Amino acid sequence: MSVESDVQSGAAVAEAPAAVPAGNPAPLGLATFLPGALSLGLWLVGYLPAGDLGSIAPAVLFSSGLFLLVATVWASRLAANAVACIFGAFSAFWLSLGVLVAAVTNGWFGLTATSSPLPTFLLSWLIVFVILTLATLRLPLAFSAGFIFVDIAVALVLINVLSGAAVFATLAGVAVFIFCAIFAYIWFDALGQELGGRSMAMGNPIQH
């Protein structure tokens, strides 16, 4: 092989376009999940007056609901199907919860805080979240732990609605803060890796 051909070969390699970094919707999805969840947790523990339930609707609808939908579409376009499924499920939950909160506080559809559709809504989503938790046990332990506390929080809110015992609302708020802390840890790790940092410990999957 001649020197000229070597130079031409090297030039061809040098002119090869750099690989385009793959998109990652996880940091956006995790970041926008938190405001709605934290707002709900603060209301459940009594930081916000019980009559101010409507004040959490903007965070629930637009931050957690709408932007999780954006993350869902993004993940779908990348063929990240499991990520899209998870974000899509939570987007649907937050959007429907936001509409329900607005309906209860404004008397839409004849709904009140004691209406029977509330337990139905919570029970339906509890079933969905439990199935989601079981179906994603192959994810690192941190994700499973977060989903388990989501299940616990929804179950406690359901018990609170059915029994009227305020202690269950407080316990649900604590569970919300726990899963918020877990997902904030995962978000911190995801964003750090996007900026060139090392991955943080997430734990071994429950199911292999």
N, C-alpha and C positions, 0 to 999 in steps of 0.2 A: 504494500500500500504506500502511495507517495505521500510526501509532506503536504502537497496541495490538497489531496483528498482528506487527509487528517484535519486540516484547517477548515475545509468546507463542512466536514462532519461536525466539528466542534461548533461552528457557527450555527448550524442547523439546531443543535441541542440548545445553544444559548438563546435562540430565537423562539424556542417553544414557550407558549403562554403559560403563565403560572396558574396553578390550580385554584379555582374559585372556592373560598371557604364555604363549607356547608352551613346552611341556616340552622338555627336552634331556637325553637319557640319556647323552650322550657323556662328560661329566665323571665320572659314576659308573662307567661302563664302563671308562674309561681308568684311573681311580684304583684300582679293584679288580683290574685286570689285573696291575698291577705287583708286588704282594707275592708272588704265586705265581711269576712270572717271575724276580724277584730271588732268591727262595729256591732255585730251580732253578739259576740261574747261580752262586750261591755254592757249591752242592754240586758243580757241574761243575768249578770251578776248585780244589777241594780245601779250601775254607774249612771245610766240614763233612766229617767222616770218611766214607769211602766206605760204611761199614756203617750210617751214620745216614740212609740214603735216606728211611726212613719219617718222619723229622722234618719233611720238607717237605710231607707229605700235607695237614695242616690248611690251610696257605696255598693250596695248589693246589686242594683240593676246595672249601673254603668261601669263601675270598676270591675267587680268580680264577674258579672254576667256578660256584659258586652265585650270586654277585652279578653276574657277567656274564650269567647266565640272567635275573636280574631286569631288567638293562638291555636284554636282548633282548626281553622281553615288553613293556617300556615303549616301546621303539622300534616294535614291531609295532603297539601301540595308537595310535601317532601316525602310522601308515602310512609310517614311515621305513624302507622295505623294505631298502635297501642296508645301512643301519646295523644293522638287525636281523639280516641275513644274516652280516655280519662278526662282530658280537658273539656270535651263535649258534654260529658255527663255532668261535670261540675258547673259548666256554663248553663246548661238546662236547669239545674237545681237553683242556681242563684237568680236566673231570670224569672223562673216561675215563683220563687219565694218573694222576689221584689214585687211582682204583680199581685201576689196574695197579700203582702203587707199593705200595699197601696189600696187594695180592695177592702181589707178589714178596717183600715183607718179612715177611709172615705165612705164606707157603707156601700161600695159597689156590689152588684149582684146579690144584694141582700145579706151579705156576709157580716158577721160580728166576731169578736174575739172568742165567743163560745160556740160558734157554728160547727156543725158536725164535719164539714169538709176539711177542717184543720187536722184532726187526727188521721183522716184518710190520706191527706197530702203527706204527712210525716211518716205514716206507716209505709206508704208506697215507696218513698225515697229511702227509708231504712232498708227495705228489701233490696233495692237497687244497689245501695252502698255496701251491704253485706256481700252480695254477689260479686261486686267489683273487688272487694277486699280479697275474697277467696280466689278470684280469677287472676289476681296479680301477685300471688305469693312467690312467684319467681323473681320479682324485683328485689333489690337490696332491702334489708330489714328496716331501714329508716322509712321507706315508703309504706311498708306494711304497717308499721307502728302508727304512722300518720293516719292511714285509712281506718285502722281499728279505733282510734280516738274520734274520728268522724262518726263512725257507727255508734260509739258510746254517747256522743253528744246528741245525735238525733234521737236515740232511744230515750235519753233522759228528758229531752224536750217533749217527746210524746207522752211520757209518764206524767210530766208536769201538766200538760194539757188535759189528760184524762182524769188526774187526781186533784188538780188544783193546789197541790202542795208546793209552796214556793222554794223549798229546799232543793227540789229537783231542777229547777231553773238555774239556781246558783251552781249546782254540781255540773250542769250542762255547760255553763259558762266557763268553769274551770277546765272541762274537757276541751272546749273550743280553744282556750289559750294554750293548752298542751299541744294540740295538733298544729296550731299556728306556729309555735316555737319549732316544732319538727320541720314543717314545710319552709320556715324561714332559714333553717340550717341547710336544707337541701338547695334552696334558692341561692344562699351565700356561696355554696360550693359550685353550683352551676355557673354563676356569674364570675366567680374567681377563675374557673377553668377557661372561660371565654377570654379572660384577660391574661392568660398564660400561666396561671397558678396551678399548683398541684391539687389533685383530687383529695377530698377529705373522706374520712372513714364513714361508710354507710351501713356496715354490717353485712353478714352473709344472708342470702335469701333463706326463707323458711322452707321453701320447696325448690328442689333442684330439677 
